[in-house]
Amino acid sequence: MTTITETKCACPKCSCIVSLDTAIMANGKPYCSKACADGHPAGSTGCKKSGCGCG
């Protein structure tokens, strides 16, 4: 049996890998940050992770 502990952030433009233990959950999906989980509301710029250009 395989247990998945990490997955890609559910934000479509994000390339971050998140731990399911620490991910921010929204609508049943794991996100790497509050900005991604909130759908990048106006004024938010990406997730601020180095090298990730989401948002």
Helices and strands as residue ranges (DSSP letters): E 6-8, E 17-19, E 24-26, E 29-31, H 34-37
